[in-house]
Amino acid sequence: MSMNIQVFNLSLNIEDRDLRRLFSPFGIVASAEVIRDKLNGRSKCNAMVEMPIDSQGRQAIESLHLTLLDGKKISVSEHPIK
């Protein structure tokens, strides 16, 4: 079962490839996408990351939550399934 991970408080400089690079040491990254405003394309300073192996996703969350990325302390957590 894959894990969806939400990342908050990102710098405006962070791109999808930066998220892939950040999460890939913990395992396979199926997708990593900075959420952008539909009208102007600017980052909303949060993102979604999908990791297909639950245990790898949990390790990434535990290791990355409240760490600094580009000068900002990021919040990383499991995205609840509705």
Secondary structure, 3 states (H helix, E strand, C coil): CCEEEEEECCCCCCCHHHHHHHHHHHCCCCEEEEEECCCCCCEEEEEEEEECCHHHHHHHHHHHCCCEECCEECEEEECCCC
